[in-house]
Amino acid sequence: MGKFIYLDNAATTAVHLDVYKSMEPYFTEFYGNPSSIYSFAAKSKKAIEDARHEIASFLGAKDNEIYFTGGGSESDNWAIKSAAFALKEKGKHIITSKIEHHAVLHTCQYLEKEGFEVSYIDVDENGILKLEELKQAIREDTILITIMFANNEIGTIEPIREIGKIAEEHKILFHTDAVQAYGHLPINVDDLHIDMLSASAHKLNGPKGIGCMYLRNGVKLGPLLHGGAQERNRRAGTHNVPGIVGFGEATKIAAKTMEKRTEYERELRDYLIDRVMKEIPYTRLNGHRTKRLSNNANFSFRFIEGESLLIMLDQKGICASSGSACTSGSLDPSHVLLAIGLPHEIAHGSLRLTLAENITKQDIDYVVEETKKIVERLRSMSPLYEDFIKEQKEEV
Ligand SMILES: *Cc1c(COP(=O)(O)O)cnc(C)c1O
């Protein structure tokens, strides 16, 4: 087999072998429906409650503030829609940012069609939310602020405590999409003044299709899914027991390894960033230099198409991601890269590399060398680049 280097850990991660092993018995052996009465089902019920406790502890929350969902998108939808519908008598104004995940942005756009008003706050050139603009956007009828913890494309970490404080001072509910942060950064919901939080297992070496919402006790929200009485009447549907067990185990491992793992990733990330910025000209680093996820690097290379770069990296066994949404059939560049002020043509030439613990310095060396060659080759075929170089020579 040729080389295979997976650098798309913001999209999803491999399930940790211990996580996989922890899930196995709940498929074939302890398959009871946790809502049933007999003692066989108690085994499944206990496994769920143990996982809930693990997750609550990681967040500094109480066990009964954790609700299992089908993943990050569901948690985002639930938090935002239910808050909106529960509080619509109080007001119809919601505040979010321009760089949210589509699970938040498209939910807000849906609510706009339902008569709500949404303010989309700007970020600066590094992707940090403009706090002054946030404060100014608050109105008498603002019912919800939803701002992501860390951005999935450029890795920027938002000033969550400050945002939480502002929300609290104005008695406005605060939700954060923490899907990229959970398991990668320390989070304490009290310390950060968070009322609702979304997390998803598959971004921290857990299984896909399972996530949770943290919902502060006392905040009264209706369910998103109606049906059975599972999750204290707030999320109907038979529990995904193996998924929940895997999420609990992934959280346990992530909590235990976080400090060392993120330190290792940060060193590797900085090595990658330094080499790319030094060795490939006309390149921009997207996202904040230090206030960024330990495993995220995002670059824009002028005069090239991100899509071509990805295809050529794939031929070298490298899995990466770009800043355009071409894969989803649209040619629009990423809303995040536009929000940090990149012109369309530069946003198009973007590359996101997201690392993990199993990546070595040798892997990074290989990736840098290949990226360098591919960028050079693509530029050599670009008439824009040719003109640019000609102009530069004339100026000299
Ligand atoms: C991946 C991701 C989601 C969606 O989570 P799923 O579990 O895949 O539905 C939401 N928000 C952010 C920031 C993400 O990175």
The ligand as an ORCA input file, in Angstrom:
! r2SCAN-3c Opt
* xyz 0 1
  C     -18.835     18.579     12.818
  C     -19.464     19.798     13.342
  C     -20.858     19.878     13.551
  C     -21.789     18.759     13.165
  O     -21.684     17.665     14.026
  P     -22.294     16.257     13.536
  O     -22.159     15.371     14.723
  O     -21.466     15.813     12.379
  O     -23.721     16.510     13.181
  C     -21.367     21.036     14.082
  N     -20.578     22.065     14.412
  C     -19.249     22.032     14.243
  C     -18.423     23.203     14.653
  C     -18.652     20.907     13.693
  O     -17.331     20.893     13.501
*
